């Protein structure tokens, strides 16, 4: 399987757990015999969309071309990011707005049709609060918006999720257990 990975943490500090999770998933996918490509949000340069004209115009950023190429190439997309104020970081959302444009990700017209069908996805979200609290009390609104309003909208199905809570309180043993679990997901292409 062709697996594209988007490491959606905007901070390039190599100590961020999202980076370790992306690397663990890639390692497992390689070991599982999958082809893997990865993008790190922290390494990309692109403008933020400010109006409809910008959204409908072709982009001119080589990093956005690379991101669209990764998505188009992928049979399975893994996206990992931290939870900031209940959702993905603004810079990740800005990237997705640029990448999932009309004409590439969906056909606009009387009815909107996703153009990225036949692909699956997994979203891994790290957070300071317990994952169960985010899922039950906050109804995982940011995650659900990413799953339904972005990925499923353009054709990704199924879209799986993994929530890793209490990130600052994880012991080294528990962090290693999460990395092993995510590596197994990569191996299985899930």
C-alpha positions, 0 to 999 in steps of 0.5 A: 500500500502507498501510505502518505504521512503528514506530521501536523505539528507546527513546531519543528522541535525534534522533542515533540511527541507527534514527530516521534509518532509519525516516525514510529508509524513510518517505521512500522509501515516500511517494515510492513512492506508499504511504500511511505512518503512523509511531510512535516508541517514545520518544514513547509512554507506556504501562504495562508488563504485570506479570501475566495479569490486566493482559494479558487486561484491555482497555488504557486508554492512548491511545498503545496504541490508536494503536499497535493502530490503526496495526497494524490499518491496515497492510498492511505493517509495518516495525519498526526497533530496536537490538540490546540483549543479543541482542534488542529493547530491553525497552521495545519488547518491552513495547509489543508485549506490549501491542499484540499482545493476545488478541482483537486479534492472535490468537484464543485457544481450543483452537487459537490463530489469528492475526488479522492475516493478509494482512500482510507485515513487515520488521524492521531491526536495528542492532547493534554487532557484525558482522551476520554474527557475529550471524546465524551465531554467535548464530543471530540468536535475538532476531530469529528470536523476533520474526519467528516467535514474535510477527509470524508467530504473529499472521499476518504473512507474509512477514517480511523482515529487514535487519541492520546491523552494526558501527553505531559503526564505520560511516563517513558514506559507509557510513551514507548507503549504508544510508539509501539502501538502506532508502529503496529498500526503503520505495519498493518496500514491502518 
